[in-house]
Amino acid sequence: MNRENSSINSTTNQTAKKSENAPVQRWFWLRPFLPRKLQPYLRGLRKRLEQQKLNLEEPFRSVYPFTQVSQVRLKSLMQLATRIEEEGIPGDIVECGVLDGGSAALMGDATRKSAHRKLHLFDAWKGLPPSGSEDGEASKKWTGQVVGSSHRVSTIMAEMGIPSERLAFHKGWFSDTFPKAEIEQIALLHIDADFYDPVKFCLETWGPKVSKGGYIQLDDYSEFQGCRSAVDEFLEKYPQMTLNTYGNPTKAYYIHVG
């Protein structure tokens, strides 16, 4: 398997730390006029139209309308999910920040031979929570945005043939759902939670449960300063974990638990 990854270097870290902004918000002028509950369906329609212009292979083509994760990061997730299968890494798959289920379905597809691996899906499906002081002023505009749909998650899982028995939906804010979830061991953890507080909570709660040889992929390390700060602080506490990148020039960031 082609493993296009390399350890993150100091130059990349310095470049990331210079960026103190949140991502540019598409259709910012239209958002105030649209009911948030319509976001998942309008986003899905937009992405299906975009998809017609793209030459995507399966399973990336199928999941495209159900995710905002970039193609590079989806390919990285696919490789990491394949690795835990090939290397026999024990544990379940956990995703914190599911949106419409595209990235979760991709991981489920890559691990379909392991019917025992649960897919734990954590999301409030109410948009992003309020940002904090660590996230910077630019992040405030994202509060309440990026609303997902648990119904659309079920739709893509069915389309991809992921058995419902493998799925564990944890609907609600992380502070309410994490304490109730019974997860003993994790092979692959995907964190797409954007802001400092939720990313820190995800890492502190589930990071220690990732098996040796397992992986943690972080969707927002280079986009949101709060996410970057939470990850850097976590890594200082766990020197046995290494931060790696996949792809060039657009990158996916993931931790390999050694």
N, C-alpha and C positions, 0 to 999 in steps of 0.2 A: 504494500500500500504506500502511496506517495504521501509522506508526512511533511508538508510545507510549513514547518514551525521552527521558531528560533527563540532563544531566551531573550527577553526584553533587555535592551541595553540602556545605559545612562542617557544617551542622546535622545532616545524615544521618550524616556521619562521626563527629561527637561522640556521637551517640546510639548508633551501633554500638560505639564504643570503651567505653561505659559497661557494655555487656553482657559479663560475664566468664564466662558459663556455657555449658555444652554443652546441646543440646536435651534436652527431657524424653524419657525412654525409655518407650515404650509397652510394656505387659505385662511390666514389669521383674520382677514377682514370679514370672512363669511361665518366664522365659528359662532359669534354671538347670536346669530339669527337661526341657528340650527339646534333643534332639540338634541341633547347629548345621547339619548337613547337611539337616535338614528345614525350616529357615527359609525357603528360597526357595519351597517348595511351599505351606507354610502361609500365607506372606505373599500368594502368588498367589491362594489360595482366599479369604482375607479381602478382598482387593481386588476380586475378582469379585463378592463379596456387596455390597460398598460400591457398586460400579459400577451395580448395579441401581437404586439410589436417585438416581443422577446423570444429568443430561441432557447428555451429552457428544457433541460432533460428532466425526466421523472426521477425522484419524486418531487423535485423542486418546483416543477410546473403545477402540480396539484395543490401544493401548500401555499403558493404565492399569494392568492387572494385572502389568505387567512393569517398573514403575518406582516409585521413591519420590520422584522429583522433582516438585515442586508444579506445578499447572496453569499458574500465571503463568510459571514458569521454562521449562516445556515450550513455552509459546506464544512466549516470547522466543527459545528455540533454533530454533523453526520459522521465525520471522522472520529470524533471522541466517542460517540455512541457505538461505532463499529469496533473501536479499540477495546472498550470494556467487554464486548462480546468475545473478541479474539483472545483477550488476555485473561478472561474469566474473572474479572473484578466483581466481587460480590456486592449486592446492594440494589436498591431501587433507584429510579430516576425521579428527581424533584425539580419542578419548575416554579419559580416565584415571579409572578407577572406573566400571565398566560395570554392575555388579550383574546384573540379569536382561535388560538390553538394550533396554528401552523407549525411553529417550531416544536411544540410538544408532539404533534403527529409525526414529524420527521424523526424525532428520537425514538418514538414508538415503532416506527417502520424499520429503523435500523436495528432494533433489538427484538424483532418479532419472534425470533427463535427461542427467546427466553420468556416463555409465557408466565413465569413466576415473577418477573420484574414488574412491580407496580409503577404506574405513572402518577405521581402525586402532583396535583395541579392547584396552586394557591393563587387566588385573585379575588378581589372584591367585585370586579366587573362594574365599578362605579367611576372609573377614571383615576388619575393620580391623586394621592393625598396632598395636603398642603406641604410646601417645601419649608425647610428650616434655614437658620442663619448660615449654616455651612454650605448651603447650595447656591448662594449668591442671588442677586437681584433678578438676573435674567431668567431664573428657573421659575419664578412666581407665575409667569403666564401659562405654565403647563399644569397648574393645579386644576383638577377636575377634568382635564383633557385626556385623550387616548382611552376612550371608553371601549371596553371589549364586550363580548357576548358569550356566555356559557352555552347558549343554544348553538351558536356557530362552532364552538369547540366540539360539541357532540356531532355536528354535521360533518366536519372534516375527519374526525376519528372514524365515523362510519364509512365515509368515502374511501379512506385509506385501509379499511379492514382491521382496525385496531379493536380487539374485543373489549366490550364494556367492563368485563371482569378485571381488566388490567387498570382501569381508571379509578382514581380516588379524587373526587372534587372537594376542595376545601374552600368554600365560598365565604368571603368576609375579609375584613382587614387582618393583616398578619398578626396584630396584637391579640386578636380573638381566636384565630385558627391555629397558630403555631402551638400554643400550649395543649391543645386538644388532640393534635396529630400524633399518632403512634408510628414512628419511623425509626427502626433500629439501626439501619445501615444504608448508606447512599453510595452508589457507584458514579453517578453523574448528576451534578447540581447546576442548573441554569438560572442565573439571577438577572432578571430584566425589570429592575425596580427603580431605576433612575436616580432617586434622591438619597442623601446621606443616611438618614435615620432608617428607612426600610432596608437599604443595602447592608448597613451595619448589623441590623437585627437578623437578616438572612444569614450572614456570614457567622455571626456569633452563635446562632441557634443550630444551623445545619452544617457549617464547616467542620466542626470536630467529629461529625458523624460520617464524613466521607472516607471511604475505605482507602487504605494504602494502595497507591497506584491509580486511584480515581481522579476525577476532574471536576473543576468548577469553572464554568464559562460565565463571563461578565459582559453583558451587552453594552453597558453605558460607560465603560471606563474612560474612553476618550471623548465622550460627549458632555457628560455632566460632571462638574467639579466635585459635587457632593459624593457621587459614586466613587470617583477617583480617590478622594480623601479616605473614605471608609475602607476601600480595598488596601490602600497603602498602610493604614493603621493596623489592619488585620494581619498583613504579611509581616509586620514588625514583631508581632507576637508569636508567629509561627515560622521561624526561619527554615524549617524543613520543607516548606511549600515554596514553589517557584512560579513566577509569573512568566508566561510564554506568549508568543504571538503567532498567528497564522495569517498568511496573505500579505500582499504588497501591491500598491501602497496602502489601500484600505486594509485594516487589520481587525482580527478577532483577538481578544485577550482571554486567556484562560490560565488557571492555576493547576499545576500537576501536584498532587499530594504524594510526597515521597516518604 
